[in-house]
Amino acid sequence: DLVKGMDDNVYEWHNDYEEGRVNLGILLYFTDTDETTGTDVQFRTATTKQPTGSFYPKQGDIAFLNHTVDFEHIVTEQKIKLPRIVASFHYYVDYEKIK
């Protein structure tokens, strides 16, 4: 997917895991974000709801997301309406076969 802007589902805590279909996400960022523009990406553990990190993506950043049942992420809303372009790739890696 190539996303320009924001999908509505990113504003809520969610997980892109799909059993047997998706357990790895790769995001390529084509625009800068910061505290002024908003849209930081935040991560937490699903069971405890404890935050595990966050970042403001910059142009050229690549983020690898481990989609498991205990992983959630959210994108905060834009404070300034600017283009936000992200390429999003979703994969399934059979970890049992690569052990």
C-alpha positions, 0 to 999 in steps of 0.5 A: 500500500502507498498511503497519502494521509491517514487511514481512520483505523490508525487513530486507535490502538490496533494490531495488524496481525492476521494468523497465517497471513501477516506477522511482519510489517515494514513501513517506508516514510517519505515525509518528515514528522515532529512534535509540531506536525504530530503523527508520532507512532506509539507502541505498547504491550496489548496485555498490560497496556504498558508503552514500549516506545514511540518515534516521529518518522522522518523521510527515509526512515524504515520501521519494522513492526513485529505483528504479534497478538501482544503488540499494538500501535497507534498514530497520533493525529496531525496537528498541522495538515501536511502530506504524510506519505508512507509505503506499507508492506505486510508479510508472513514469516513462518518462524518455525521453518527458519529455526 
